[in-house]
Amino acid sequence: MEIQVAETQPPAGLPVKFVQHAQQSRTNLQLAAEFRTLSIQLSEGDERRNQRLRNVQGFLKSPRWRELFNEIIPLRSAYQQRWTDEQQRSVALTKIAEHLRSTTHHIETVNDTYVKFNTSPTIGLEAEAVKRRVARDGLNVVSARPRLVSLKLVSWFFGGFNRFLWVSMIAFWLCWQPIGNPPQTGNLALAVVILFVICLQALFSAWQEWITSRALDSITNMLPAGCTVLRDGQQQKVAGVQLVAGDIVTLRAGDRVPADMRLVSVSLDLLLDRSVLTGAANPTIGTVNYTNENYLETRNMAMMGANVTQGQCTGVVVATGDRSVLGRVTQLTLRKKAARTILQIEVHRLVNGLTTVSLVVGALFILLWAVWLRTSYPGFMSVSDALANGFGVLVTFVPGSLPISLTLALTAIAKRMQRHNMLIKNLTTVETLGTVNVICCEKTGTLTQRNMAVTHIAYADQECLAARLMGGPVAAARLYETAALCNDAVFDPETAHLLPAERTVSGDATDCALLRLAAEIHSPASDVVRLLTIPFSLRRRYMLTVCKQPGGQPYVLIKGAPETLFSSCTLAQTADGTLVPFDAALRTRMENTQARWAVESGCRALLLCRREFPPEDNPLTGLEDNPAQMYTVATQSLSDLCIVGLVGMVDPPRTEIPSVVDTFRGAGIRVFMVTGDYAPTAAFVARQCRIITGSIIDSIEDALDRAQNNLRNPVVDEKPLRRFASRLSNFGNQGAPQEELCKCRSVPASLALAREESLAETAVGCRHSLVVSGPDLEGLRAEHWDAICSYEEIVFARIRPDQKLQIVEELTARSNYVAVTGDDVNDLPAMRAAHVGVAMGNGSEVAKEVADMVLLDNNFSSIVTAIECGRLVFANLKKVIIYLLPMTNLSEIVPSMFNVVLGLPIPLSTFLMLVINTITDVWASTMLIHEEPEHDILLHPPRDPQKESLVDLKFFMQAYGFIGVIETVTGHFMFFLSIYLQSGIGPSSIFMAFNRWSDGYMGYSKAQLAEFVSVAGSVHFMALVTMQWGNMFAARTRTLSIVQQNPLWGPKCNPLLLVAIPISVAVALFVNEIPWFNEVFLTGRIPVEFFFLPIPFAVFLVAAEEARKYVVRRYPTSVVATLAW
């Protein structure tokens, strides 16, 4: 039989008992990510650990006034809140890591464990001791998140803006009765309408939470119903929840580990499936002695939630419930709030800010009535009218559809991405993609085709191409054995009739290439048995198998990174099979061969080795039924190895990758390669992919020199210069001066080169490319990382999983927004630490579950569309807000202000304001969400969330100072025109009318004056609706002309936007022509001509916007362009 000791997928055809792997729930996979991160932290060196502790302490000691400041300044607080949440998670994770680091259960001997927990191997715990420990520690249950439906109902109906709607509804109800004298039916109707709006908002909030929430699955099924425990000298069946620390538990195949246990006795074939924690599919061997100082990686600990897949064991319970590793990691996942997205927080702050303004304005109106109008103009406004006017401002000032529009925008973009074979896990990912400025990607399978093939083979005395394989039968047999048997790939039996190069192979890309090479040598041998397999891992950098031929002795086959295995080799075979000493000269020659292959053709080199033992002194003999001992002996056999051959493999880049990387570069996004490959190989592929474009490639020594120079001569922030130069380049084709751009930056080459200190460097190009290997990262200080992270093009080679995590943490610590690709369990910590984790569709299940985004088509170029969508959701949301704010704020609050301050009869009723907010504007705002991206959306640098917020001063100037003014003036012009055409009363007689607007004024009765105002108010309403048609077309683009992106035809069309026009006309007819609305809400029938008179004003608004956009495009450095939103 063969034992797998693995962290990767097992080869097909293994016995089921070795690869049992139940379907993992979402909870299990989230636990795996946190577990892997904890494991890496436990393995960190002292310097890295101290740095992490300093960061945690710095966060804990940060002044709390900053949080208050962030609450006051909403433009920064949304992103600060997300950073704070992540820091709190890091603090909790670090505390758990520190606790586990000090835990010594696995290092203590079996007898010390018995003594420590005051238990006996023959008696176990006594009943009284069990009671005391249950009273002290509680039941063995992992806490779950409480689900309070009542609180959710309260938040749905009374949270957010709804709380103010409730206040307004009650106020209108009171204005009807008892304050109203006589009671006005319109106030009662408004109260009912507001209640209806509240119910709609609550229903939408419930629907939104239902479709976006990803509640954790119940974890109670992780605990077994019962287990065998030694108590009072007898084996007893005890419920898992009744276990306490010190209990001695016996487990057999099929049992689930009920608590964290220190193994004290194991069978020779014990296998534990820890996939619930680690995410690794294959079970691991259980031992009595510790195999790793890392508490989470040692094999003499059985963690709660693991399964016994084979054999049996006995262990002492050392931790239960929330004190177990599963419990601690679960609390991390439970403590994470179902936080709103960053844009949702910003919109929430915007709505709250507008609500505050409306409260102040409404209170001011009521105060003016109380201290001025009530006494100076008695009869002009009753108490109920004053209250209705003040609370009407509160209801209409805030665009109630804005939060709905946001969620619809995120959902629409997520569906759009799904149509492009991208699966988005949560709405936060959609908006975060728009801020990504660094992408850390894998090489194999992401940038390359994952179609690796062996191209070069080198023996001790010569090398050859794989297509013209040379060598004697002995050398070929050894090469075949190592390539075929130290391999986890398998051929598809259905393709057995095809040539090896054409057959379908399942497995790792490297294994597939070696298996095809072996098949080219000769047909597979079926009589060789693999006794033990230790698959390749980034930590070990080698794979080992123990094999045995019938009637023969066990021997060891190894393949791995040459620099890892060279020091363990003493012999090497020549092409004819002769064994020669592996001396320093031969090692140098092979190292040079490896470097030459990498530089010339980008070959990945693997060293194939074997070790045979004398028959009379073979330590593996007789261990076939003792996998634990065989594992120990095999791992100690990494010496006196014989080199079978050095093989070079090539995996060509995907054809689209160079253009994709150029697109990212044009969008201001840096693409870094993070790989486990040899540095020259990685650099060669990176240059093929255009990740490296510089004529000079710096090494770690150059980066350290740059760090030293930065300490002596601090670098001035170049971001303003880059932004300025980027705008020049973006609009250069419209007349701005152009010059050749640096290949990697959005900065004119002369400016980039001017910053270089060396004239020689200036002659050959700017130095912005860096290739650094994993060993070079050890012991780097903060200033060194500052220098490394300043490079535009970086290749990280020979990187371990913990180093990949460190790279992501260092990048994010320097205000970078990082996306990380990964497809393996080892990538989980880095993907979790990144702002966006990206998994390929053919990656491992745990990677796909933990990732924020999954590329279902395994196409790296899909990230371009994802970035575009991330930027599009931000751009479209701004368009929605620029469409809503001019109407809901300025155009609706000015009529109320004119009514209170200038004595006009109310030009626009509260009811009609509500109709605009909740009906006529909704369709257009929803359709603006579906706008196609403008053609230059990927020609701008990514948004800096700390500096570029959703709304700013320029945005408000556009909304209020430009569009809002045009709409407000148009609406009031139509109001005055309507009254004049009806009665001959001019604006001068309407202003400052106050209480004179009553019986006899200008020869009209009170009923006639009321009719004039009702009709004029409806005309005002229709004018604003029409102006919004023009605003709708103007808001579609920020800089492009309506001709360049017209709504009717072409790839950027949005014909559904036009549906807003008949909808708004139908609504206007409905609320103004039906007599019931005329009587209850005091609306009037709109004269036919006023359906057409506002249209020229709407056209003027579009023309004014077109002129502004033309100036922005033609003169990008003008004042108008500077103030553009």
N, C-alpha and C positions, 0 to 999 in steps of 0.2 A: 504494500500500500504506500501511498504518498501522503505526506503531511504538508499542508500549506501553512506557512508562517508569513502572513501577508497583510499588506494594507491596500492591495489593489484587487481587481477583479480576477477570479480564478479562471484557469483554462477550462474550456468546455470538456465535458466527459468525466469530470471528477465525481466520485461517489457523493450522493446527496448528503450523507451525514457530515461531510466535511464542508459543505457550502450552504447549509441551511441559512436562509436569509429572508425573514418575513418582510412583507411590505411595510415600509416605514411610514409613520404618520408625519405630518408637518412638524409636530412637536419634536419628534425624535431627531429630525434633521436640523432644527434650530438648536437643539441641545448639542448635536454633533459639532456645530460651528463654534459654540461657546466652549465646549470641552477641548477642541483642538487649540483654540486661542489660549486657554488656561495651560494646556500642556506645554505650549511654546514658552509661555512666561515662566513656567517652572524650570525650563531648561536654559534660560538665559544666564549669561555670565553676570558677575557682580557689577561690572561697570554699566551694562545695559539695564540691569535691575535697579541700580541706584538712580540712573537717569529717569526711569519710569516713576520711581517713588518721588523724586523731586518734582516731576510734572504733576503728580497727584497732589502732593502737599501744596504746590503753588496754586492749584485750582481750589483746594479747600480753604486756603488762606486769602483768596481773592476777596476784595471788599464787596460787601453785599450792596453797597450803593450803586454799583455798576448795573445790577439787575434792575434797580429802581430807575436808573437813567435810561436803560433800554426800554422799560415800559413807557417812559415819557416820549422817547424818540422811536416811534414805530418803524421808521425806515430801516433801522438796523436791528431792532429787537427780534424780528422773525428769524433771522439767521443766527443771532446770538442764542436764541432759545434752543435751536436745534443743536448748536455746538455745546451748550450747557447740558442738554440731555445726554449727548454722547459722552461728555466728560464724566457725568455722574455714573454712567454705565461702566466707564473705564475705572473709576474709583472703586466701584463694587467689585469689578473683576480683579483688580489689583489686590484688594483686601482678601478675596478668596484665595488668590495665588499665594499671598504671604502666609495665610493660615495653612494651606496645604504644603507649602515649603517647609514649615516647621513641624509637619506631621511625620512621625517616625514609625508608624505601625509596620510598614513594609520592611524596614531595616532591622527591627528588633527580632530576636530569635523567637522560636515557638514558645519556649518556657517563659521568656520575658513577657510575651503576650498574655499567657495565662495569669501570670502574677499581676500584670498591669490592670487587668479587668477583674481581678479577684474571682476567678472561675477555676474549675477543676476539669481536667481532661476526662476523668472517669465519672464525675458526679454532675458536672455542669453547675448551673445556678440553682439555688434553693428558692422556694416559692416566695418567702419573705423578701429576698433580695430582688426578685422580679417585681414585686409590688412597689418597693421603694424606688426602683429605677423607672418604672412607668410613671410614678408620681413626679419624679424629677425631670425626666426627659419627654414625657408624653408618648402618645401612640406613634407607631412607625408609619406615619402618613405624610406624604408630600403635600403641602398646602396648594390649593388651587385658587384661581382668581374668582372672587365673588361676582355674581351676576345679579344686579339689582334692577329689575325691570322698572320699578316705580321711579327710581332716580332717572332712568333714561326717558321715561315719559315726561318727567318734570323738565328735563333739559330740552326735550323736543318742543314742548309747548311754551316754556318760559325762558329758554336760553336765547342768547344772542339778541337780535333786534326785536324778537317777539315780546320781550319784557316791556318794551316801550309801546308796542302795539296794544298790549293789554291795558296799559295806563291810558292810552288814547281812547280805546274802546269804552272804558269805564267813564272817561271824561265826556265823551259824546252821549253816552247813555244818561249821564246826569244832566247834560245840557238839554236833553229831551224832557226828562222829569227827574227831580222836582225843580231844577233851576229854571227851565224854560217856562216863560209866562207870556203868552200861551205856549204850550208844548209844540215844537216844530217836528213834524214827521221826518223831515230830512235828516235831523240829528240821529233819530232812532235808526233810520235806514243806514246811515254811515256806520253806526255802531255794529249793526249786523254785517255789513260789508267787511269791516275790519276783522270781526270774529271769523268770517269766512277765510280771509287772507291768512289769519293765524293758523287755522286748521290746515290750509294748503301748505304753509311753511313747515308745520310739524310733520305732515305726511311726507313731504319731500325729504326732511331731515332723517326720518325713519328709513325711508327707501335708500337714501344715500348711505347711511350707516350699514344697512343690510348688504348692499352690493360692494362696499369698499372694505368692510372690516374682515379681518382674517383671525377669528378667535382661535386660541390655542385648543387643541384637542384635549379631552380629558386624559389625565395621566394615571388614573386609578387602576387601569388595566395593566400597568407595569408591575404591580405587586401581585404575587401569587396568592391564591385563596388559602393555602396552608403549606406548612413545611415541617420537616422532621427536626426536632430540637431535643438536645440532651438536658433534662432538668430533673433534679432530685434523683440522679442516678439512673433514670429511665428515658428511653426514647419516646417522645410524645409528639403528636400531631398538634401543631399550634398555628393559629391564624397569623398570617404575615404581619398584620397590624399590631400584634401583641409582642413582637420581638423587642428585645432590649439589648443594650451594649453588654457584651460578656456572654451572650447565648452562644452555644456551640451547635451549629446547624450542619446537617448532612444533606447534600444535594446529589441528584442523579441526572442522567441524560433526560432532557425534556423539561427539567425544572428551571424556574426563573429565580435569579438571585434576589432575595427579599430585602437585603440591606448590604451595606459595605462590610466585607468580610476579609479578614486575614487568613489565607489558606494555611492550614496546619497539617493537612494530609490530602494527597491527590493520587489518583490512579495514573498509570503510565500513559494512558491514552486520553487524558482529560483535555477537552477543548471548550473554550468559552467564546460565545458570540457577544461581543461588546458593541455591536453596530448601533444600538440605541444611543450610545454615548459618542463613539468615535466616528460613526458613519462608514467604517470599513466593512466590506461585505463578508470577509472570511474570518472564521474563528481563530483564536490564538491559543497557544499551549499554556496550561496552568502549571505553576511550579510552587514548591514550598519556599525555596530561597529566592531572594529578590534578584532581579535581573537588571534593574535600572534604578538609579537614585531618584528619578522623577516618579513621584507618587502615582501619577496617572498612567505611566507607561510600564511600570513593573508588572511582572506576570504572577506575582504571589498575592495579588489583591483581586478580589472579585467584587465588582461594583454593583450596586443596586440597579436593577433593570437589565443586567446581562442575562444570557441564557446558557445553560449547560447543554451543548450539542452532542457531547460524547464523554463517556467515562463518569466518574463520580469524585466527590471531594468533600472535605469537612473543613469548616472555617469558624473562626471566632468573630462575632459581630462587633465591629468597632465604631460604627456610626449608623444612626437610624433617621428616618424622616427627613426633615429639612437640614439636618446635620450631615447627611450623606452627600457625596459628590453630585448625584443626580438631583437631590433636593436643592443644593446650593446653586447649581447651574439653572435649574428650573426657576428659581426665584429671580434670576437675571432676566429670563424671558417674561416672567409675570410682571416684574416691576416696570417693564417698558410700556408706557402708555400708548394707547392707540392715537398717537399724536396727529394733529392736522398737518397738512402739507405746509411748506413755507409760504406759498402763495395764498393758501387759505388763511394763514395767520395774518398776512399782509392785508388781505381783503377784510378780514375781521377787524383789524386795527383801523383801516380806512372807514369802514362802516361805523365803528365806534367814534372815530373822530368827527365824522359828519353828524352823527347823532348828538354828540356834545354841542356842536355848533347849532344844530336845530333846537336843542333844549334851551340854549342861551337866547337864541333869537325868539323862540316862542315865549319864553319867560319875559323877554324885553317887551314884546308886543302886549302881553297881559299887563305888565307894569305900566307901560305908556297909557293904556286904557284906564288903569286904576288911578293914576296920579294926574292925568292930563285930559284925555278924551271924556271921561265920565263927568268931569266938572265943567270943562270948557265947551263941550259940544254934547249936551244932554240929549238923549234920544237917538244919537247917531249909531250907537252900538250897545246892545243889551249885554247883560252878564253872560248869557249863554252864547251870544255871538262872539264876545271877546274870548271866552274859553275855547269855543270851537275854532276860532281863527288861530289861536296859539297852538293848540294841539294838532290842528291841521298841518301846520308847518312841520311838526315832529313826524307826522305820518308820511308826508310827501317829500320831505327834504332828502331822505336816504333812499337810494335805489334798491328797493327790496329784492329785485331780481338778480342783484349782483352776486350774492353767494351761490344762487342756483346756477347762474351763468358760469361761475368758476368750476363747479363740479362737472357741469356738462362739458366744459372745455377740456378738462383733464380726461374725462371719460371718452370724449370724441377722439382726442389725440391717441389715447391708449388703444382704441379700436382701430384707428388708422394704422398704428404700428403693427397691430395684430394682422392686418391685411398684408403687411409686408413681411410676414413670417417672424415677427418679434413678439414674444410674450412678456407683458409687463405685469409684475406681481402687485405693485401698489402705485397709487397716483403720485406719491412723492417722487418716484423715479422719473416720471414724465418731465416734471419741471426741473429736477436736478440735472438732467441731461443737458439742459440749456446753459448750465454754468460750468460744465466739464472743460478743463483746459489742459489736462494731462491724461493720456491713456497708456496704461501699463499692460502690454499684451504678451502672451506666450508666443513662442516661435512655431513649434510643431503643431500642425493642425489649425492654427489660427492664421498665421502669415503664410504658411506653406501648405502644400496640397495633402499632407499626411499620406503621401505615396512614396515612401522611402525605398531606396534600392541600393544595394551594395555595388559600389563602382570600383573600389581599389582593395587589394589584398597585399599585405607585406609579410614575408617570412624573415627569418634572421639574416638571410643572405641575399634576398632579392624581393622585388615587388612586381606586381602585375595587375592588369585590369581584370575585373571580375568576369567580363565577357570572354576573356582569353585566359581562363584559370590554368595556372601551371602548378606542378607539384606531383610528387610520387604518390603511390597508393597509401602509404602510411601517413604522410602529411595530410592527404585529402580525407582519410578516415578520421583523423583527430579533429580536423577542421569541421567535418560534418557533424561529429558527435557533439562538439561544443555548441555549434550553431543550432542544431536541431533539438538537443536535449536540455540545454540551458536556455529554455525558451517556453513561453506560455502561450504563444500563438498556435492556432490550429487551422488546417485547411477545411473548407466546406466540402463534405463528401460528394455533394452533387456536382462539383466541378472537377472531379478526379480525372476526367477524360481530357482536360485542357493542359496546356503547357504551364509549368510553375509560374511564369510571369503573368499568366492570364487567369490563374485560379483566384477565387475569393478566399481571403484570409481574415480571420477574426482575431483581434488582439492589438497590442501596442504596435505603433508604426515601426519601431526598431526591431521588435520580435518578428514582425511580418517580413521585413527585409531579410533577416537572417534565415528565416524558415524557407523563403524562396531560394536563397543561396544554397542551403543544405539540399533542397530538392533538386537543384541543378547538378549537384555532385553525384548523388545517387538516390534511389528510392528509400523512403523511411524504413528503418528497422523497427519491427514491432516486438522484438524479444527483450529489449532493454527496459528495465523497470526503474522508475524514479522513486526513490525512497523518501526524499525530503526536498522541499523547494523553499528557498528564501528569496522572494521576488526582489527586483530592483527597487530601490527607494532613493530619493534625493539625499537622504542623510548618509546612507552607506555608500551609494554610488557603485554598487555592484549587485549582481544576481548570482546565487549559488544553488546548485542542485547536487544531490547525492544520488548516484546511479549504480546499477548493478546488472551485469549480464548473467544469464542462467549459468550456474556453476562457477561463477567468477566472484571476485572480491569487490566490495563497494569502493567507489572512487569519486572524486569531487571535480565538478566542472564549474568554472566561474567565467563570467563576462562582466566588464565594467569599464569605468573611466580609466584611461591609461595612467594618468598621474596618481590615481588611487592605488593601482595594482602593481606598478613598476617596482616599488620598493619591496614587494613580497615575492618577486620572481628571482629565481636563480638559474633557470634553464630556458632555452628557446629552441624551437625546432627550425631546421632549414627546409627548403623546398623538397628535398628528397627524404625528409623525415628524421634526419640525423639531429641529435640533441647537442647543443653547444652551450657553453657557459654564458649567462647573461651578465656581461661585465659592463663597466662604465661606458666603454666605447660603443658597445651595441645599444645601450640605453640611449646614449646621445643621438645615435643614428636614427633610432625609432622615434625619438622626440622630434627630431628635425623632420622626419617623414610626416609625422602627424601635423606639424605646423605648416609644412609645405602643402599638404592636401587641403588644409583649412584655408590657406591664403589663395591658392590657385583655383579651387573649385568649391569651397565651402563645405568640405566633407566633415561629417561627424564621425569621430574615430572611436572604436570600441576595441578593447583588448580581450582576446579569447584565451583562456588559460585552463589548465587541468592539473590535478595532483593525484598521483597514484601512490599507494603505500605498499611496502613489502608484505607478502602474504602472511609471513610469520609475525608481523608487527603492525597490523592494520587496526587502528583504534575504532573503526566503524563496524568491524565484524561483530555480529551478535546483538547489534542495537536496533535491528529492524522493528522490534516490538516496543522499543523504548524511545519514542520521538523526542522527549525532553532531553534525554542524554545525547541522542544523535544531534540535536540542534546545538548543544553545547560543544560537542566535539567538532562539528562541521565549522562553526564560527571560529574555532581555534586552529583551523587548518589553513589559514591565510598566510602561509609561509612555504618556502621551497616550491613555489609554483613554477610550472613549465608553460611558456608562452606558445600557444598553438598558432597564433597569427594576429596581426593587426588589420582590422577591416575598416574601410572608409565608406560611409553612406551619404547619399545626397537626397534631400527632400526639396524639390524645386518650389519656389514661391508661387502663390496663386497669381495668375496673370493680371488680375485687377488691383493687386495690392499697391504697386507704385503710384497709380493714379489716386487711389484712396488716401494714401499717406499725403500726397500733394494737396488733396482737398482739405484734409485736416490741417495741414500747415497753413493753407490759405485762410482757414477759419480761425487761426490763432491757437490751435490745439497742438501740443507737443505729444509725439508718439514715442514711447520708450519701449524697448524690448527687454523683457525679463525672462531669462531662460537658464536652464541648467547646463547648456552646451558649453563647449570649449570656447574661449574668448575669440580667437581668430575666426572660428567657424561662424559664431554669432555675428561678428563684424562683417564678414563676407555676405551673409544673407541679409543683414541690415542694409548694406549698401545696395544690394539687388532690389530691396523693397523701398529704397529711398528714405529709410529711417535715418541713415547716415549719408549726408551729402557734402560735408566739409572736406576740403582738400587736406586738412591737417586733423588727425585724430589724437586727442589728448589721452593720457593715461592718468592713473591715480596720483602719480607724482606731480603732474601738471596741475591737477585739481587742488592738491595740497599747496602748491606754490601760489595758485590763485587765491586760496583762502588766506595765506600769509600776506599777500599783497592787499587784500581787502581789509585786513586788520590795520595795515599801515596807512592805506589810502581808501577810506570808506567810499563806496560807490553811490553816486547820486541816483535816486529813483528815476528809472528811464520810462516808466509807464506813461506819464503824460506825453513824452516825446513819441512813444510808439502809437498812442491813440491819435495824436495829431498827424503823424505820418500815415497811419492807416487810413484816415479820412482822405488824405491827399491821394493815396493810391486807389481808393474806392471810387473817387469821383474824377480821376485823372482823365478819363475818356470824355468828360464833358468840358474840358478846357483847362483844368488845373495842370500845373507843370508836372511832368513825369520824369523819372529816372530809373535806372535799373535797380531792381529790388534784390536785397540779400536773399539767398535761396531759402533760408529757414525762417526769416522774420518779416514782419510787415513794416519794415523800416528801410528807407532808401539806403542803398549800399554805401554811399559816401558817408552817411551818418553812422552806419554800423562800423565801417572801417576806421572812421575817425576816432573811435573809442579805443582802438587797439594801440598798445604801447609800442609794439615793434614794427618798424617799417618793413622788415622782411616778411612779417606775418601779413601785413597789409598787401603786399605784392601778390601773395598766393591766396588770400581769402581770409575771412574772419574765422577765429577758432571758437567753434561752438559745439563740437562733437567730442564725446567722451565714451570710452569703453573701459569698464571697470569689472573686475572679477569679485566673486563672493569673499575670498580670503582678504581682499583689500579693504573690505568694509569693517573688519574687526578693529575695535578701539577708536573709531573716528569720533571726533568731538563735534559740537554743534556748529562751530565755524567751518569745519570741513564739509559738513552736510549743506551748509549755506552755499558753499562754492559748487558742490556737485549739483545741487538742485537748480543752480542758475544756468546750467548748460541747456541748450535748445534741443540737442540730440544726444541721447544716452542709450547705451547698450549695457545691461547688467548681465554678466555671464557667470556660470557656475554658482547659481543662487540657490540657497536652501529655503525651505518654507518659512523658517523664522526670519531669514533675511528679507524675503519678499514682504513679509508683514512689516518689518522695520522700514523698508523703502517706502511703503505706502504711508506709514505713520510720519516719517520725516517729510514727505511731500505735503501731506495734509497739514502738518504743523506750520508750514510756510505759506499758508493761505492758497494752496492749490486745491482744485476740485478734481478728484481722481476717479477714473473708471478703471477697473481691473478685470481682465479676462481670466478665466480658469475653468478647468474641467476635471479636477481631481480633489480628493479629500485634503491633500496638502495645501491646496489653494484657498481653502475655506477661511482661515484667519485673515488673509489679505483681502479677500472679497468682502468679508464682513467689515473690515476697517475702512474700506474705500467708500466713497460717496455713492458709487454705482458698481455693483458686482455683475459681471456679464458672463454667462455660461453658454457654451455651444450646445446645440441640440443633441449631439452625439457624445456629450460628456457624461460623467457619472450622475446618478440620480440625486445624490446628496448635494453635488455642486449646483445642479439645476434647481433644486428646491431652495437652497440658501441664496442663490443669485437674485438680484433685483430684476434682471432682464435675461431672457433666454433667446438666443438666435436660433430659431427652429431650422433654418436652412444652412446652418454652420458657415455662414458667409460673413466674414469680417466687415465687408463693405456695407452690410446692413446697419452698422453703427453710424455711418454717415446719415442715413435716413433717420436714425434714432436721435442724433444730435440736432438734425434739422427740425424734427418734431418737438424736441425739448425747447428749442428757441421759438418755434412757432406758437406753442401754447402761451408763452410769455407775450409775444407780439400780438396775438389775437386777443388776449385778455385786455391788453392796453387799448386795443381798438374798441372792445366792448365798453370799457369804462369811458373812453373819450366820446363814445356815442351816448352813454346814459347820463353822465354828469351835467352837461350843459342844460338838459331838459329838467332833470329832477332837482337841480339845485337853483341855478340863477333864474331860469325861465319860470320857475314855479314859486320861488320865494319873493321875487320882486313884486308880483301882483299883491301878495299879502302885505308887503312893506308899503306899497303905494296906498293900499286901503287904510292902513293905520296911520302912516305919517303924512300923506298928502291928501287924505280925505276922499279918495276915489271910491266909488262903489266897487266891491270886490271884482276884479277883472277875470278871475279864474277860480271857480269853486273848488273846494276840497275834494268833492266827488270826482270832478273831471281830472284833477291832478292824480287821484288814485287810478282812474281808468288808464291814464298814460303810463303810470309806473308799472301797473300789474297786467296790462293787456296789450296796448298798442305797441309798446317798446319791446315786448318780450320776443316776438318772432324775429325781428331784425337782429336783436342782440344774440339770439340763438344761432342765427345764420352766419353772423360775423365770426362766430367761433369756428365755423367750418371753412373759413377763408384759406385759400392755398398760400403757401409761402411766397414772399417776394423774391425775385431772382437773386438778390444780393444778400440773402439771409445768412449765407455761409461765407460771405466776404468780410464780415465784421468779426472782431475778436469776441470771445465769449463774455457773457455778462458777469461782472464781478458783483456777487450778491451783497457784499459789504458796502458797495458804493452806488450801484445802480439798482434802485428800488422800483417797485411797480409804479408808483406815482411820485412826482417831485414838483418843484416849483415851476419848471418849464411846462410840465404836464398841466398844472392848474392854470397857467397863463393861457395855454391853448384852449382848454375847456371853457374857462370863464371869460378871459379877456378877449377872445377872438370869436369862437363859435357861439358861446353863451350870449355875448352882446348882440350879435346879429339876430339870433332867435328871439331874444327878449324884445328888441326894438321892433321886429316884425310882428310879433304877437300883439304888442300894445298898439301898434299902428293900425292893425286890423280891428282891434277892439274899439278904438276911437272912430275909425272910419265907419264901422257898423252903426254906432250910436248916431253919428252925424247923418248917415243916409236914412236912418229911421226917423230921427226927430229934428235934425238940423242943429242939434246942440254940439258945439265945438269943444275941443279939448280944454280950452281956457276956462270954459264954464263947468267943466267936469272936475278939474283940479281944485282942491281946497273946498269942495262942495260940503263935505262933512254932513251935518244934520240938516242942511238945506235941501238935500236930495230927498224930498218928501212931497206931500201933496202941494200942488200949486207951483212947484219949481219949474220955471220956464214954460208955464202954462200947461203942464201935464199933471195927471193924477198920479198917486203913489203906485197904483197898479200898472199904469202905462210905463212909468219909469222902471219898475221892476221887470216888465216885459222887455224893455230896451236892453237892460243889463243882462237878462237871461240869454237873449239872442246874441248879444255882443260877447258874452262869456263863451258861448258855444263856438262863435266865430274865432275867438282867441284860441280855443282848444283846437279847432281845425287848422288854424295857421301854424300852431306848434307841431301838430302831427305832420303837416306838409313839410315844414322846415326839417323835421327829422328824416324825411326822405332824402333830402340833400345831404344832411349830416351822415346818413347811412352810406351813401356813395363816397363821401369824402373820407370817412374813417377806414375804408377798405385798405388803403395803403398809407404808409408814413412818408414816403418820398416819391413814389412812382406816380405817373399821371394815370388818370382813369382810362386813357387811350392805351397805355402800355399794359394795363391789367384790367381790361373791361369785364363787366359782370355777365355778358351775354354769350360770348363764344371764346374759344381758345382754351389752352390748358389751365389757365388761371380763372376761369369763369366761375360764377356763383349765381346761376339763374334763380335759385330758390329765394335769394334775397329780395327779388322783385315781388314775391308773394306778400311781403309786408305791406305793400301799397293797397291792394284790395282788402286785406284784412283790416287795416286801420280805417279805410273808408267805410267798410261794413259796420265796424264798431261805432264810428261817428254817427252813422245813420241810425243805428240801433238805440243809442243812449240819448239822441237828440230829436228823433222823429216820433218815438213812441210816447203817447200822452202820459202814461203812468210815470215815466222818468221826468217828463216836463213838470208834472205836479209835485212829485216827491222830492226830486233833486234839483228842481228849479233850472232845468236846462231849457234851451229854446231851439226852435227849428232854424237850421242854417240856410240862409238864402243861397240859391244855386250859384250865383256869381262868386261867393266866397269859398267855393270848392276849387276855384281856378285862380283867383287873385293872388294867393300866396305862392303859386308855382314859380313866377319870375323871381321871387325872393329866394326860394330854394335853389334855383339855378344860379343866382348871384353868389350864394354861399359856396356852391361847388366851384364856381369860377374863381372866387377869392382863394379857396384852398388850392386850386390848380396853380394860381399865380405864386402862392407861397411855396409850394413844392418845387416849382420851376426855379425859383431863386435858390432854394436849398440845393438843388442838383447843379445848377449852373455856377453858383458862387458859394462853395462849401465852407469858406472861411468868413462869410458875411455875418452880420448880427442876426439876420433872420435864420440862418443855418445854425448858429450857436444856440438860439432859443428854441429850435425845433424839438418837438417831443419825441 
